[in-house]
Amino acid sequence: MTAILGCIADDFTGATDLAGLIARSGAKVSLRIGVPDAPSQSDASVEVIALKSRTAPVAEAVAACRKALAWLRASGAQRFFWKYCSTFDSTPQGNIGPVAAALMHDLGVAQTIYCPAFPENGRTIFMGNLFVGRQPLAESPMKDHPLTPMRDSNLMRLLAPQVDRGVGLVNRLTVARGQHAIRDELARLAADAVAHVIIDAVADQDLSVIAQACCDMPLITGGSALAMPLPDLYRQAGLLKDSGDHAARPALPQGAVLLSGSCSAMTRAQVARYATSRPSFRLDPLSLANDGVGAALDWLASQPLQDAPLFYATAEPKDVRAAQDKLGVERAGVIVEEALARVALAARERGTRRFVVAGGETSGAVTQALGVRRLEIGREIAPGVPWTFSESAGAPVALALKSGNFGAETFFADALAKLEHA
């Protein structure tokens, strides 16, 4: 079977989020970590490539995404989805807009849409403004994100400096009138040379209507929830015939390790909740810079893996800024990622085969350290967070890769319990 849909995600948690939601529809999904060296031999109808490009330099991110697009086209994909975070994480330079523009150029596309809405997780767009729950993006905890602080809620203003061609809006009033109204408005904007179009969505039904209106577009961009209706629409068009199921959990020994690098408000709450009843070790960037990761590895060696110990660099915004001021933003992040990757490898050597990882950058570092190249999608723990299964050093492993703000406060315990019944 040739893939009908090829997807590119700008981080690893976003890729598993996307793959998990598409798998809800029954489509068979293949999730790759990085661009494979050889053409696809998979029978999956949806191919997802996870990149670590969200905070990469613009030129590097564009080059990686173009390489992914070329692989997906060579693997037979006919339509493409550029997936970024539902909080539109980016800087004034990119990478959302520059990547979209590059993919448009390579595909010969004159217009595409942007819709990061994920109503099930509280991300909605109204009159071009992104909300996180009831808060505008710029008033939400995302304003203090350590790498991509979001200080404006208006997606048109955020996108315009990143692209060279016109930016427009299909607002909620048009979406409420249905798919034909959306198509008519997109055509009107195209006639005015508007290439980049934000689309409002405040409910799941809006996403269904938008998907119906845009499913024939060669390139769609947005959050994972917008991709969820696409497989059923492709089935209706006769383009997709498979109806895969979630991957079953392989046989795994007891024991787990939890690794958290995210500093989002929800992850802070999740870490605090879990640490009240389970062993936990805090990784401080300044201590790591001075003394290395030895203390963490010694502590790991003393812990029963059945207790599922937690290692976390999760911290309050003021503490993150203090470390960044002394070490630099990039070095502070790299130090933490490398430490958590070292812990993951040490845990694997002790026999750990279950890993729960919080944070996109952390997930990238851990999966790369474990040598994971392809993931099978299991059942969801929370909306947008499935268990995934792969191999590391020849042994089966289970990984839950969680975006910072996803999941309830009990997520870590929920993940371990869900795996037991997978």
CORQUI-V261292 format. One line per field, one symbol per residue. phi: phi as a letter, one per 20 degrees, with the letter a starting at -180 (. if undefined). burial: 1 if it has 16 or more other ideal C-beta (glycine too) atoms within 10 Angstrom, else 0. Layout:
phi->???
burial->???
This chain:
phi->.efecdccdebfffffgffffffgfnfeddddemefedffdedfecdcdedddgdfggffffffffffffffffenfdcccddcffdlgadgeqdffffgfffgffemdebbdcbefbgfdndccclndeddmedggfdegffdgfdcfddbeeffffegfecedfdccdegffgfeofffffffffffffemeedcfcfbdbgfgfffffffdfeffcccreffffgffgfffffemeccfbfcffefffcffobcdccdfdffffgffffffffccfbceedgffffedmegfffffgfeefffelfddbdgbfgffffffffedngffgffgffffffffgfffffeofcccdcdofffffffffffmfdbceeeefebgncefccbcclndfcdcdddfgeenefegfffffffffdf
burial->00111111111111111111111011111111111100010101111111111111010011011101101100101011111111111110011111111111001010111111111111111001111100011101111111100101111101110110001111110110001011001100100001111111110001111111111010111111111111111110000100010110110100111111111111111110111001111011101100001001000100101001111111101001001100100001101110111111111100011111111111111111110111111111111111111111000011111111111010111111011001
